[in-house]
Amino acid sequence: MGENRRLIYLDHLASTPLDPEVRAAMLPWLTAAAAGNPHSDHTAGWRAAAAVDDTRASIARLIGARPSEIILTSGATEANNIALLGLADTVGRIIVSAIEHPSVLEPVEALRNRGMAVTVLPVDRVGRVDPATLAAALTREGAAGRTLVSIMAANNEIGTVQPLAEIGRMCRAHGAIFHTDAAQALSTQTLDVAAAAIDLLTLSGHKLYGPGGIGALYVRPGVPCRPLFFGGGQQGGLRPGTVPVALCAGLGEACRQVLAGREDDTRRIAALRDRLYAALCEACPGLQRNSPAEGVLPGCLNVSVPGLDAADFLLDLPGLAVSTGAACSSLSGRPSHVLRAICLTAEQAHGSLRFGLGRSTTADDVEAAVAQISAALRDRGRPE
Ligand code: PMP
């Protein structure tokens, strides 16, 4: 591999690297001088509490909410679980799309096993939910208590962006509660909880160039969400436990950086993604694009190489960080539920590679990645 010794990181959908300014914002809170529980009543506690308040304000600005509506969690998995399980006693039915993240689908499956009525909406060949299908499901199921709809803002495997405002307004018109998992969307998509009639929204620090281990749930006032666990009563009792100040400081700064740079990031990353796709098409005859060409996250490119076992192929590419399907589903070794939902054959799904470009990606990264892939295909006796 010689000149390509450095690792080319094209896996921003799995995790975004910590932004240097975010790291700088966190460091003071990791020193002994900053000791203080944000829930303590003394100067050190008040300082820490001010930093946490600042984080809530910065998250709220990013999504058009109020700071008091933000609950800090350990990440998107926990936020999704609070949204779904926390409303289980209130709602009679849950509607989800077939391509939700496992941290939505699995709690919903657990509720179905306990007797909850569940509808799984199909998606089209590029992963989009048809609002008319949702409208039909909402109308059909209007009778037995309130309905909770959980549809992600953007998919983590193929990058499809959903028509969220249309979905949100439809839910509001039918009196349904609308939750969206926006973990993948917020680093590049503008989202406003009021404009899209969102009742609950999930986000995650490590998808926003912030630290891992922290996320948040927006809860619109009046949404009757209950806690999943109990303790010291922090955060209005909905998510008790001491909040981690350094992680909060990082998430707050990450949201500020996203708000300031999102438009430029989006343009630049989309151009690099198009360049990557064009170069891959030349390098891999028969390449199939699984992610949509439009209405898609700028940094996402999911492709299938005919006849390739992607997991095996990646072993030939130690200098390149890309994923097969989703990092989460590659843990289970099962073919991705998302790729199956968009009707890929098992062979196409096994040949799928997911590239995630992001803020730190350069044109050199794209060129070097394609050079490595071409060389590895050549070594396997495939044409360039
Ligand atoms: N939802 C989506 C759409 C995701 O992509 C992920 C991470 N892969 C999660 C939820 C879980 O996020 P976290 O790692 O913060 O728990």
Residues whose N, C-alpha, C, O or C-beta is under 5 A from the ligand:
A	BS01	PMP	L13 G75 A76 T77 E78 H101 S103 A154 N156 D181 A183 Q184 S204 G215
